[in-house]
Amino acid sequence: MYLKVLKNNRNVLFYLLGAGTSNLGDVISGLAFLFIAYEITESSIYTTGVAISQVFPYLLFGLIGGVIADWVDKKKLLIIIDLLRIPLTLSLVLFYQLELLNYWHLIVVSFLIQCLGCFFNPAHRAILPLITSEEERSSVNSLLDTATRGITVLGPIVSLGLMNTINIVYFFTFDALTYLISAIFIYRIQLSEKSLTNENSSQRKVRDIFISIKDFSIWAKRQDTIRTIFIVTVIIVFFNTWVWQVGLLLQLVQTTPIGEELYSLLLGWYGAAVIAVNLLIPLIWKKLSVKIYLLGSLIWGIGILLLGFSYTIPLYFLGVLVAAIGLPISGLSRVYLLQKYLPTGKLGRGFSFNAFLLYFSNAISLGVFGLISSFVSIRILFIICGLMMVFCSVVYLLNISRKVPGVIPYNRLNN
């Protein structure tokens, strides 16, 4: 199936090669930012500041990036951004060579690169529906997510090899090269001008950006499927982020003598399972639906709930496996549904709105549960968050069932 799509649609091949190359550079440079920040400051707080500089732009400009992506030639925008990121990353190498590199150079360059990402990411996501048929979309989304997650695992391994041969600062040179390669692959993608630009942007003003965001919000509120996806995404991500990103490590360290080693093993187990499920999804479902999206969220929540009751190592592996089954089902279904129900002229805003909600929910989750964890046990938080994820998914599944003719709840209400 996958080989057939790549053979018949060369645009998909160029799209995936560009995305994979660029993601590898991002992972390598992301590690370099953290390593060099700590090397310069020897402070965990300042090193955390670099991580914050990579998230903050999406809260500031994430929605604006989607509007711009809808207004302009997406292919040209992607190439320009890739080319702009090359001198930005190489500037850090230059400062190092001149012995001028300091912490604030890292903060500024990291912030600017992520600001460009606010415009690049929605445009990149918005191009995929323009180069694929609906039948191909599930397979291509699966390939893209598999490549992204695979490179996230491969990146640290590549970085270890590079560290043994070159100085860490030259990771940025590697990243700049990947941006150039990405631009070349994007240039090879064939798109008609008619599909690229839906609106005339020559007369646009700054205030029109905010009007466009408001118009999209009003439109999305009236669309049952889009509204459901956005609301459930915020809820599920809110209850998942802290317990998964922070709580799991802390619980393992506090309850097992090999907490850090076990955490690394579980992440590897999780990554392998997610990749396998990603590849299986298009073989099971040709087209994805809201019910499948909610089913994935339900399975994901059950996995988190199981981790709250994990007292032995096998139970931890089971809980992580269940979560790894649910997350890609939910994630790929969400992307597929956005591609299906968003009009061409709203694709950029739709994906940027989705990304903004993810980052916003992540930030709130880390803050709220980070505070609560100071007086509530992590195991209890796992149970509460897992239960809420399951409850939310079940409620929305029942709500959708009542709206479908022929389903028992619907018939009961109408009788």
Secondary structure, 3 states (H helix, E strand, C coil): CHHHHHHHCHHHHHHHHHHHHHHHHHHHHHHHHHHHHHHHHCCHHHHHHHHHHHHHHHHHHHHHHHHHHHHCCHHHHHHHHHHHHHHHHHHHHHHHHCCCCCHHHHHHHHHHHHHHHHHHHHHHHHHHHHHCCHHHHHHHHHHHHHHHHHHHHHHHHHHHHHHCCCCHHHHHHHHHHHHHHHHHHHHHCCCCHHHHCCCCCCCCCHHHHHHHHHHHHHHHHHCHHHHHHHHHHHHHHHHHHHHHHHHHHHHHHHHCCCHHHHHHHHHHHHHHHHHHHHHHHHHHCCCCCHHHHHHHHHHHHHHHHHHHCCCCHHHHHHHHHHHHHHHHHHHHHHHHHHHHHCCHHHHHHHHHHHHHHHHHHHHHHHHHHHHHCCCCCHHHHHHHHHHHHHHHHHHHHHHHHHCCCCCHHHHHHHC
